[in-house]
């Protein structure tokens, strides 16, 4: 079964550029690249991350990684503005996954904002 996501709520404007199932060792894992189609506040980005993560949880996911981009050029250079990670608390310790270095936006999702995003953007242009 191929995973598809529902459209975003009206106040948010983003596009899922790619959604990949990278399951391994009986652990269901998804990764998505997300294009933010307009300027968003950090609070909006947090809500977008929660919406997408919640939708991907419905596919019996145990690990979800998101990469958010501000432009298609950034996507081409893999210059994300932030990355996120959710790991199910039911994930067996024997199938542990490296935890992202960042801050929790709730009790389960970690977000890491790239500190040198603007620097890299200038280099890639």
C-alpha positions as CSV (number, residue, x, y, z in Angstrom):
1,X,0.0,0.0,0.0
2,X,1.4,3.4,-1.0
3,X,1.0,6.1,1.7
4,X,-0.7,9.3,0.7
5,X,-1.5,12.3,2.9
6,X,-4.6,14.4,3.2
7,X,-4.5,18.0,2.0
8,X,-3.4,20.6,4.5
9,X,-5.8,22.8,6.5
10,X,-6.6,26.1,4.8
11,X,-4.4,28.4,6.9
12,X,-1.2,26.4,6.1
13,X,0.3,26.2,2.7
14,X,2.7,23.4,2.1
15,X,3.4,20.7,-0.4
16,X,4.7,17.2,0.2
17,X,7.6,16.9,-2.3
18,X,8.3,13.3,-1.6
19,X,7.3,10.6,0.8
20,X,9.5,7.6,1.3
21,X,9.0,4.3,3.2
22,X,12.4,3.4,4.5
23,X,11.4,0.6,6.8
24,X,14.1,-1.6,8.1
25,X,14.4,-4.5,10.6
26,X,10.6,-4.8,11.1
27,X,10.4,-1.1,12.0
28,X,8.0,1.0,9.9
29,X,9.8,4.3,9.0
30,X,8.7,7.2,6.8
31,X,10.6,10.2,5.6
32,X,9.0,13.2,3.9
33,X,10.3,16.3,2.2
34,X,8.0,19.3,2.7
35,X,8.0,22.6,0.8
36,X,6.6,25.5,2.7
37,X,4.8,27.5,0.0
38,X,4.7,30.8,1.9
39,X,6.3,32.3,4.9
40,X,5.3,30.7,8.2
41,X,6.0,31.5,11.8
42,X,7.8,29.0,13.9
43,X,4.5,28.3,15.6
44,X,2.9,27.6,12.2
45,X,5.8,25.3,11.3
46,X,5.3,23.4,14.6
47,X,1.6,22.9,13.7
48,X,2.5,21.8,10.2
49,X,5.0,19.2,11.6
50,X,2.4,18.0,14.1
51,X,-0.3,17.6,11.3
52,X,2.0,15.7,8.9
53,X,3.4,13.5,11.7
54,X,-0.1,12.7,13.0
55,X,-1.1,11.6,9.5
56,X,1.9,9.4,9.0
57,X,1.3,7.8,12.4
58,X,-1.9,6.3,10.9
59,X,0.3,4.1,8.6
60,X,1.5,2.1,11.7
61,X,4.7,4.1,11.6
62,X,7.3,3.7,14.3
63,X,9.7,6.4,13.1
64,X,8.9,9.6,11.1
65,X,11.5,12.0,9.8
66,X,10.5,15.3,8.1
67,X,12.7,17.8,6.2
68,X,11.2,21.2,5.6
69,X,12.3,23.5,2.8
70,X,11.6,27.2,1.9
71,X,12.1,26.8,-1.9
72,X,12.6,24.1,-4.6
73,X,16.2,25.3,-4.9
74,X,16.8,24.6,-1.3
75,X,15.3,21.1,-1.8
76,X,17.6,20.5,-4.8
77,X,20.6,21.4,-2.5
78,X,19.1,19.5,0.5
79,X,19.3,22.8,2.4
80,X,16.4,22.3,4.8
81,X,15.3,24.9,7.2
82,X,14.5,22.3,9.8
83,X,14.3,18.6,10.3
84,X,12.1,16.7,12.7
85,X,11.9,13.2,14.2
86,X,9.2,11.2,15.9
87,X,10.0,7.8,17.4
88,X,7.2,5.6,18.8
89,X,7.6,4.9,22.4
90,X,6.5,1.3,21.6
91,X,9.6,0.9,19.3
92,X,11.5,-2.1,20.7
93,X,14.9,-1.0,22.2
94,X,16.6,-3.7,20.1
95,X,15.6,-1.7,17.0
96,X,16.8,1.6,18.4
97,X,17.2,4.6,16.1
98,X,19.6,7.5,16.5
99,X,17.8,10.3,18.1
100,X,17.9,13.7,16.4
101,X,19.7,16.5,18.3
102,X,17.2,19.3,18.8
103,X,14.3,20.5,21.0
104,X,11.1,18.7,21.7
105,X,8.0,20.6,20.4
106,X,5.7,18.2,22.3
107,X,6.4,15.1,24.4
108,X,7.4,13.1,21.3
109,X,8.5,15.2,18.3
110,X,12.0,16.7,18.1
111,X,12.8,19.6,15.8
112,X,16.2,20.8,14.8
113,X,16.4,24.2,13.0
114,X,19.5,24.6,10.8
115,X,21.6,27.5,12.3
116,X,23.6,28.1,9.1
117,X,20.6,27.9,6.7
118,X,21.1,31.5,5.3
119,X,24.9,30.9,5.0
120,X,24.4,27.8,2.9
121,X,21.6,29.5,0.9
122,X,24.1,32.2,-0.1
123,X,26.7,29.6,-1.1
124,X,24.3,27.5,-3.2
125,X,22.9,30.5,-5.2
